[in-house]
Amino acid sequence: MANTIRASVIQSCTARFNLSETLDKFEKLTRLAKERDGSQLVVFPEGFIGGYPKWSTFSCFVGERTSEGRDEFIKYYNAAVEIPSPATYRIAEVSKATGVFVVMGVIERDVGTLYCTAIFVDPVEGLVAKHRKLLPTACERLIWGQGDGSTLPVVAKKFQSSVEPTRTVETKISATICWENYMPLLRTYYYSLGTQIYCVPTVDARETWESSMRHIAFEGRCFVLSACQFATEKDYPPDHPVADTSNRNPDNVMINGGSLIVSPLGKVLAGPTRKPEDILTADLDLDDIVRGKFDLDAVGHYSRPDVFQFKANISP
């Protein structure tokens, strides 16, 4: 148990595409995770900064776009952040003040293109890495560009043991966003780099998501930390599209959460939670990874490189 750290997933949502309010919410929840639970690492959902535009169509049709859709995109573009930027500097300041390592989903603005991105923020070094979603899902491809092999980091981080404070725990942390988790070769790539804390910023709130997270934890023999947004209509601007415009209600659920933490043997350690705002915390005993790899190492003794070969292009 000495090889243990304490980590949390945060279930919350963007504040009406309002950057200042969302950063305030981030700081409040990070401090709570640290002060109440003693968390050393926190994971926030997909698009927590910038927002996830659930039910938006941007008035886009095959072969046609509209002026209304372009105006809607301007609003979304303006809610996104550059990396680095004053927003990421503030995230780094909170990380430093609390001593908490942060993995967070943000909508990144790079010149004229938006990316669905996860950032890694170290309490000592600040912003240390980012991962851009390789393949946006379905209509997300209208508004987000594709990431490439140059932003597939596995970040090495040393923590103080949460059980024996005099001991140092070495970890490897990755982030895979939402339906990227259904890309088997991407998972294989992260397994091959030895990911131990497999972070999953997401907005997939379906019941089937839990089984996917448990499968990945079991397959990769890693801890899976899945942080999902929980959002209602009141968390979006008043004119934002909704599922049923004839039945608008501030309390109608737009994204239904389901955040959870899973062990390397596929056991749920915390969650899934359906609360509007919640912090799930668990102790991660890194020795459980080795215990799991005793009988299953998907990129080691349980692979067949003589039959199957894998290659990743990590150039820009």
C-alpha positions as CSV (number, residue, x, y, z in Angstrom):
1,M,0.0,0.0,0.0
2,A,3.0,2.4,0.3
3,N,3.0,2.8,-3.5
4,T,-0.3,4.7,-3.3
5,I,-1.6,8.1,-4.3
6,R,-5.0,9.6,-3.9
7,A,-6.9,10.9,-6.9
8,S,-10.3,12.3,-7.7
9,V,-12.6,12.8,-10.7
10,I,-14.8,15.9,-10.8
11,Q,-18.3,15.7,-12.1
12,S,-19.5,19.2,-13.0
13,C,-20.1,21.4,-16.1
14,T,-19.1,24.6,-17.9
15,A,-20.9,27.7,-16.5
16,R,-23.0,28.9,-19.5
17,F,-19.9,29.2,-21.7
18,N,-18.6,31.8,-19.3
19,L,-14.8,31.5,-18.8
20,S,-14.5,33.5,-15.6
21,E,-17.3,31.6,-13.8
22,T,-16.0,28.3,-15.0
23,L,-12.5,29.0,-13.7
24,D,-14.0,30.0,-10.4
25,K,-15.8,26.7,-10.3
26,F,-12.6,24.9,-11.2
27,E,-10.8,26.5,-8.3
28,K,-13.6,25.8,-5.8
29,L,-13.8,22.1,-6.7
30,T,-10.0,21.6,-6.8
31,R,-9.6,23.2,-3.4
32,L,-12.4,21.0,-2.1
33,A,-10.9,17.9,-3.5
34,K,-7.6,18.8,-1.8
35,E,-8.9,20.0,1.5
36,R,-11.7,17.5,2.1
37,D,-10.3,14.4,0.4
38,G,-6.5,15.0,0.3
39,S,-6.5,14.5,-3.4
40,Q,-3.1,14.8,-5.3
41,L,-4.5,14.5,-8.8
42,V,-7.9,15.6,-10.2
43,V,-9.5,14.9,-13.5
44,F,-12.1,17.3,-15.0
45,P,-14.5,16.4,-17.9
46,E,-14.2,16.9,-21.6
47,G,-14.7,20.5,-22.7
48,F,-14.9,21.8,-19.1
49,I,-13.3,25.0,-20.3
50,G,-15.0,26.2,-23.5
51,G,-18.0,24.0,-23.1
52,Y,-19.6,21.0,-24.9
53,P,-22.4,22.4,-27.2
54,K,-24.9,19.5,-26.7
55,W,-27.8,19.6,-29.2
56,S,-26.2,22.3,-31.3
57,T,-26.3,21.9,-35.1
58,F,-24.6,25.1,-36.1
59,S,-27.3,25.1,-38.9
60,C,-25.1,22.9,-41.0
61,F,-26.5,20.7,-43.8
62,V,-24.8,18.7,-46.5
63,G,-23.7,21.2,-49.1
64,E,-24.9,24.2,-47.2
65,R,-24.1,26.5,-44.3
66,T,-26.1,29.4,-43.0
67,S,-25.4,32.8,-41.5
68,E,-27.1,31.8,-38.3
69,G,-24.8,28.8,-38.0
70,R,-21.7,31.0,-38.6
71,D,-22.9,33.4,-35.8
72,E,-23.4,30.5,-33.5
73,F,-19.8,29.3,-34.2
74,I,-18.5,32.8,-33.4
75,K,-20.0,32.5,-29.9
76,Y,-18.4,29.0,-29.4
77,Y,-15.1,30.2,-30.9
78,N,-15.0,33.1,-28.4
79,A,-15.6,30.7,-25.5
80,A,-12.5,28.6,-26.4
81,V,-9.0,29.4,-25.0
82,E,-5.5,29.5,-26.5
83,I,-2.8,27.2,-25.0
84,P,-1.0,28.8,-23.2
85,S,-3.2,31.8,-22.2
86,P,-4.3,33.7,-19.1
87,A,-6.8,30.9,-18.5
88,T,-4.2,28.2,-18.4
89,Y,-2.0,30.4,-16.3
90,R,-4.8,30.6,-13.7
91,I,-5.2,26.8,-13.8
92,A,-1.5,26.5,-13.1
93,E,-1.7,29.0,-10.2
94,V,-4.4,26.9,-8.6
95,S,-2.5,23.7,-9.2
96,K,0.6,25.3,-7.5
97,A,-1.4,26.7,-4.6
98,T,-3.1,23.4,-3.8
99,G,-0.3,21.0,-4.8
100,V,-2.7,19.2,-7.1
101,F,-1.9,17.8,-10.5
102,V,-4.7,18.7,-12.9
103,V,-5.9,16.9,-16.0
104,M,-8.7,18.9,-17.7
105,G,-10.7,18.9,-20.9
106,V,-10.6,22.3,-22.7
107,I,-11.7,23.6,-26.1
108,E,-8.5,24.9,-27.6
109,R,-8.4,27.8,-30.1
110,D,-5.5,27.7,-32.5
111,V,-5.8,30.5,-35.1
112,G,-9.0,29.6,-36.9
113,T,-9.4,26.0,-35.7
114,L,-10.8,24.6,-32.5
115,Y,-9.6,21.4,-30.9
116,C,-11.0,19.2,-28.2
117,T,-8.0,19.0,-25.9
118,A,-6.9,17.7,-22.6
119,I,-4.2,19.6,-20.7
120,F,-1.8,18.3,-18.0
121,V,-0.9,20.8,-15.3
122,D,1.8,20.1,-12.8
123,P,1.9,22.0,-9.4
124,V,5.6,22.7,-9.8
125,E,6.2,22.9,-13.6
126,G,2.8,24.3,-14.7
127,L,1.4,23.3,-18.1
128,V,3.5,20.3,-19.1
129,A,1.6,18.7,-21.9
130,K,-1.6,18.6,-24.0
131,H,-3.4,16.0,-26.0
132,R,-5.7,16.9,-28.9
133,K,-8.6,14.5,-29.6
134,L,-7.5,12.5,-32.6
135,L,-10.9,12.0,-34.1
136,P,-14.0,14.0,-33.1
137,T,-17.2,12.0,-33.2
138,A,-20.0,12.5,-35.7
139,C,-21.1,16.1,-35.8
140,E,-18.2,17.2,-33.6
141,R,-16.2,17.1,-36.8
142,L,-18.0,20.2,-37.9
143,I,-16.5,22.3,-35.1
144,W,-13.3,20.6,-34.0
145,G,-10.1,19.8,-35.9
146,Q,-8.3,16.5,-35.7
147,G,-5.3,16.0,-33.4
148,D,-2.2,14.2,-34.6
149,G,0.6,11.9,-33.3
150,S,2.6,14.8,-31.8
151,T,0.2,15.3,-28.9
152,L,0.0,11.8,-27.4
153,P,1.8,12.2,-24.2
154,V,2.3,9.9,-21.3
155,V,3.4,12.2,-18.5
156,A,5.8,10.9,-15.9
157,K,5.0,12.4,-12.4
158,K,6.4,11.7,-9.0
159,F,4.0,12.0,-6.0
160,Q,4.4,11.7,-2.3
161,S,2.9,8.5,-1.1
162,S,-0.5,9.1,0.4
163,V,0.2,6.3,2.9
164,E,3.8,6.8,3.7
165,P,4.6,10.5,3.2
166,T,8.4,9.8,3.2
167,R,8.1,7.6,0.1
168,T,8.0,8.8,-3.5
169,V,5.6,7.2,-5.9
170,E,6.5,7.3,-9.6
171,T,3.5,7.3,-12.0
172,K,2.7,7.6,-15.7
173,I,-0.4,9.6,-16.7
174,S,-2.3,9.7,-20.0
175,A,-5.6,11.2,-21.2
176,T,-8.0,9.8,-23.8
177,I,-11.0,11.8,-24.6
178,C,-14.5,10.4,-24.9
179,W,-15.0,8.1,-27.9
180,E,-11.2,8.0,-28.6
181,N,-11.5,5.2,-26.1
182,Y,-13.2,3.1,-28.8
183,M,-10.0,3.3,-30.9
184,P,-8.2,0.0,-30.0
185,L,-4.8,1.1,-31.5
186,L,-4.8,4.3,-29.5
187,R,-5.3,2.3,-26.3
188,T,-2.6,0.0,-27.4
189,Y,-0.2,2.9,-27.9
190,Y,-0.8,4.2,-24.4
191,Y,-0.5,0.7,-23.0
192,S,2.9,0.3,-24.8
193,L,4.2,3.5,-23.1
194,G,3.2,2.1,-19.7
195,T,0.3,4.3,-18.8
196,Q,-0.8,3.7,-15.2
197,I,-3.3,6.4,-14.6
198,Y,-5.5,6.4,-17.7
199,C,-7.6,9.6,-17.5
200,V,-10.8,10.0,-19.5
201,P,-12.4,13.4,-19.8
202,T,-15.8,12.7,-21.4
203,V,-19.4,13.7,-22.0
204,D,-20.7,10.2,-22.7
205,A,-23.3,9.7,-20.0
206,R,-24.9,6.5,-21.3
207,E,-25.2,3.4,-19.1
208,T,-22.9,1.5,-21.4
209,W,-20.0,3.8,-20.6
210,E,-19.3,2.1,-17.3
211,S,-18.7,-1.3,-19.0
212,S,-16.3,0.4,-21.5
213,M,-14.3,1.9,-18.6
214,R,-14.2,-1.4,-16.8
215,H,-13.1,-3.2,-19.9
216,I,-10.2,-0.7,-20.6
217,A,-9.0,-0.8,-17.0
218,F,-9.0,-4.6,-17.1
219,E,-7.4,-4.8,-20.5
220,G,-4.7,-2.2,-19.9
221,R,-4.1,-3.2,-16.3
222,C,-4.3,0.5,-15.4
223,F,-6.4,2.8,-13.2
224,V,-9.2,4.5,-15.2
225,L,-10.4,7.9,-14.0
226,S,-13.5,8.9,-16.1
227,A,-14.8,12.4,-15.5
228,C,-18.1,13.3,-17.2
229,Q,-20.1,16.5,-17.3
230,F,-23.5,16.8,-15.6
231,A,-25.4,19.6,-17.1
232,T,-29.0,20.9,-17.2
233,E,-30.6,23.5,-19.5
234,K,-29.9,26.2,-17.0
235,D,-26.2,25.5,-17.4
236,Y,-26.4,26.7,-21.0
237,P,-27.3,30.2,-22.4
238,P,-31.1,30.7,-22.6
239,D,-31.1,30.5,-26.4
240,H,-29.1,27.3,-26.6
241,P,-30.6,24.4,-28.5
242,V,-32.3,21.7,-26.4
243,A,-33.8,18.3,-27.1
244,D,-37.4,19.5,-27.0
245,T,-38.0,23.2,-27.6
246,S,-41.7,22.8,-26.7
247,N,-40.7,21.6,-23.2
248,R,-38.0,23.9,-22.1
249,N,-37.3,23.6,-18.4
250,P,-34.2,24.8,-16.5
251,D,-33.9,21.4,-14.7
252,N,-34.1,19.3,-17.9
253,V,-30.9,17.2,-18.0
254,M,-28.7,17.7,-21.0
255,I,-25.7,15.5,-19.9
256,N,-26.3,12.9,-17.2
257,G,-22.9,12.4,-15.6
258,G,-21.8,8.9,-14.7
259,S,-18.2,9.6,-13.6
260,L,-16.3,6.7,-12.0
261,I,-12.9,5.3,-11.0
262,V,-11.9,1.8,-11.9
263,S,-9.0,-0.5,-10.7
264,P,-6.6,-2.4,-12.9
265,L,-8.7,-5.6,-12.3
266,G,-11.9,-3.9,-13.5
267,K,-13.4,-3.2,-10.0
268,V,-15.3,0.0,-9.6
269,L,-13.6,2.0,-6.7
270,A,-15.9,5.0,-6.8
271,G,-19.1,5.8,-8.7
272,P,-20.7,5.9,-11.1
273,T,-22.4,9.1,-9.8
274,R,-25.4,10.8,-11.2
275,K,-25.2,13.8,-8.9
276,P,-25.3,17.3,-10.6
277,E,-21.9,18.1,-8.9
278,D,-19.7,15.5,-7.2
279,I,-16.2,14.6,-6.4
280,L,-15.2,10.9,-6.4
281,T,-12.0,10.0,-4.7
282,A,-10.0,6.8,-4.4
283,D,-6.6,5.6,-3.2
284,L,-4.7,4.1,-6.2
285,D,-2.3,1.4,-5.1
286,L,0.2,1.3,-8.1
287,D,1.2,-2.2,-7.0
288,D,-2.2,-3.4,-8.2
289,I,-1.0,-2.8,-11.7
290,V,1.8,-5.3,-11.3
291,R,-0.6,-7.7,-9.6
292,G,-2.8,-7.5,-12.7
293,K,0.0,-7.9,-15.2
294,F,0.8,-11.2,-13.5
295,D,-1.6,-12.9,-15.9
296,L,-2.4,-10.2,-18.5
297,D,0.0,-7.7,-20.2
298,A,-1.7,-6.7,-23.5
299,V,1.6,-5.3,-24.9
300,G,3.9,-7.8,-23.2
301,H,3.6,-11.5,-22.4
302,Y,-0.1,-11.6,-23.6
303,S,0.7,-10.2,-27.0
304,R,2.0,-11.9,-30.2
305,P,4.4,-9.6,-32.0
306,D,5.4,-12.4,-34.3
307,V,1.8,-12.4,-35.6
308,F,0.7,-8.7,-35.1
309,Q,2.8,-5.6,-35.5
310,F,2.0,-2.1,-34.3
311,K,3.4,1.2,-35.5
312,A,2.5,4.8,-34.4
313,N,3.3,7.9,-36.3
314,I,4.0,10.5,-33.6
315,S,5.1,13.3,-36.0
316,P,3.0,16.5,-36.4
